[in-house]
Amino acid sequence: MVRCKTLPTCKKQPNIFYPQQEDDIRVCVRKRPLNDNEILINERDIADIRNNYTLKIDKPRTRANTRNCIERHSFTFNEVFDEDDNGNEVFIKTALPLIKFIFNGGKATCFVYGQSGSGKTFTMFDQKYGLCAFAAQNIFTSLKEEKNSHLEVYVAFYEIYNKQLHDLLDNRKKIVELKERQAKNDINLLEFIKLGNTNRSTGSTGAILQIILKHKNEFHGKISFVDLAGNDRELSDMKSRMEINQSLLTLNECIRALDQNKKRIPFRNSKLTQVLEDSFVENSRICIIATISPNESNIRHTFNTLRYACRVKE
Ligand SMILES: Nc1ncnc2c1ncn2[C@@H]1O[C@H](COP(=O)(O)OP(=O)(O)OP(=O)(O)O)[C@@H](O)[C@H]1O
């Protein structure tokens, strides 16, 4: 194969002079390693991470009357994580700035978005290497500092299924009024996360874990970790599929509108954005982590994920 041309598909360039971790909206990408099955069948790794901001995807192409060639597509984001980057490195560059922000009274949201099996849940909720595990430790370490010692930690964990909220900490009961539980320490918080994850269903629009800081029942700050439904999910239930598509589309539109300081943000167009509305407005920060599979046979989904992520900050 020969390379036939280079196609820049995302023009947004990182501004290296700007303190990127302070951006209100950040878009990052994480590539997972090839798994055992993919290695067994000699799948090619088509995602080449060039540096902390750029990845290139080699797209094989067969053209009439020409030799087979490779199109190289280049994408640039606030951060790009390789398969060798561990959970702590991802945490430091994505969720850690958000946690510092909520201790200062802000509202933050961290999303994982991508194809099924690309590492969304691993990135967010793995009990050892996930962002939430590092977040739990970091939050309770920060509470030991005198300036934070008055704060308490509360948690809520729910999913959206057919436009209805279900409490993942209470056997998926339909939520009438959202219940928050106090977490006494990081281990206790991780137990809540583990319990919620075991109660998750397939076909939901997304699972939302909220960690809330309070002082004497008064709100101080909040971070929401949102594990979105796989963007490739084939569901027999048409209603769920439509709802997931609508939510992903609206989420993208809302974040773009916020980025462009538009007056009208279309929160009402999906249940997901409706429930997250208060986290999006005023004193808020957002980080999206798009997860991708590196193997050639998932290339279509990988392009979909990267284009979605690019559109957020176009
Ligand atoms: N960065 C990574 N390093 C090592 N293993 C990973 C990584 N990302 C994902 N994996 C592994 O890949 C598999 C699929 O990951 P995961 O379940 O997180 O995917 P997902 O995107 O949440 O899929 P679904 O949408 O179907 O829930 C898991 O076995 C996970 O441990």
The ligand as an SDF file (V2000), in Angstrom:
LIG
                    3D

 31 33  0  0  0  0  0  0  0  0999 V2000
   -7.3470    1.9210   28.0980 N   0  0  0  0  0  0  0  0  0  0  0  0
   -7.5800    0.6020   28.3130 C   0  0  0  0  0  0  0  0  0  0  0  0
   -6.5930   -0.2020   28.7660 N   0  0  0  0  0  0  0  0  0  0  0  0
   -6.8060   -1.5210   28.9680 C   0  0  0  0  0  0  0  0  0  0  0  0
   -7.9890   -2.1410   28.7550 N   0  0  0  0  0  0  0  0  0  0  0  0
   -9.0120   -1.3960   28.3280 C   0  0  0  0  0  0  0  0  0  0  0  0
   -8.8630    0.0150   28.0680 C   0  0  0  0  0  0  0  0  0  0  0  0
  -10.0460    0.4870   27.6450 N   0  0  0  0  0  0  0  0  0  0  0  0
  -10.8790   -0.5660   27.6280 C   0  0  0  0  0  0  0  0  0  0  0  0
  -10.2750   -1.6910   28.0320 N   0  0  0  0  0  0  0  0  0  0  0  0
  -10.8990   -3.0240   28.1130 C   0  0  0  0  0  0  0  0  0  0  0  0
  -11.7410   -3.1550   26.9590 O   0  0  0  0  0  0  0  0  0  0  0  0
  -12.9630   -3.7860   27.3010 C   0  0  0  0  0  0  0  0  0  0  0  0
  -14.1640   -2.9240   26.8800 C   0  0  0  0  0  0  0  0  0  0  0  0
  -14.1550   -1.7420   27.6570 O   0  0  0  0  0  0  0  0  0  0  0  0
  -15.4760   -1.0870   28.2470 P   0  0  0  0  0  0  0  0  0  0  0  0
  -16.3910   -2.1120   28.8380 O   0  0  0  0  0  0  0  0  0  0  0  0
  -15.0500    0.0060   29.1350 O   0  0  0  0  0  0  0  0  0  0  0  0
  -16.1270   -0.5310   26.9270 O   0  0  0  0  0  0  0  0  0  0  0  0
  -17.4320    0.4040   26.7860 P   0  0  0  0  0  0  0  0  0  0  0  0
  -17.0700    1.4410   25.7880 O   0  0  0  0  0  0  0  0  0  0  0  0
  -17.8970    0.8750   28.1030 O   0  0  0  0  0  0  0  0  0  0  0  0
  -18.4650   -0.6110   26.1440 O   0  0  0  0  0  0  0  0  0  0  0  0
  -20.1040   -0.6440   26.2940 P   0  0  0  0  0  0  0  0  0  0  0  0
  -20.6210    0.5950   25.6140 O   0  0  0  0  0  0  0  0  0  0  0  0
  -20.4690   -1.8960   25.5670 O   0  0  0  0  0  0  0  0  0  0  0  0
  -20.3970   -0.6770   27.7610 O   0  0  0  0  0  0  0  0  0  0  0  0
  -12.9120   -4.0720   28.7990 C   0  0  0  0  0  0  0  0  0  0  0  0
  -12.5100   -5.4150   28.9860 O   0  0  0  0  0  0  0  0  0  0  0  0
  -11.8560   -3.1220   29.3110 C   0  0  0  0  0  0  0  0  0  0  0  0
  -11.2010   -3.6370   30.4470 O   0  0  0  0  0  0  0  0  0  0  0  0
  1  2  1  0
  2  3  1  0
  2  7  2  0
  3  4  2  0
  4  5  1  0
  5  6  2  0
  6  7  1  0
  6 10  1  0
  7  8  1  0
  8  9  2  0
  9 10  1  0
 10 11  1  0
 11 12  1  0
 11 30  1  0
 12 13  1  0
 13 14  1  0
 13 28  1  0
 14 15  1  0
 15 16  1  0
 16 17  2  0
 16 18  1  0
 16 19  1  0
 19 20  1  0
 20 21  2  0
 20 22  1  0
 20 23  1  0
 23 24  1  0
 24 25  2  0
 24 26  1  0
 24 27  1  0
 28 29  1  0
 28 30  1  0
 30 31  1  0
M  END
$$$$
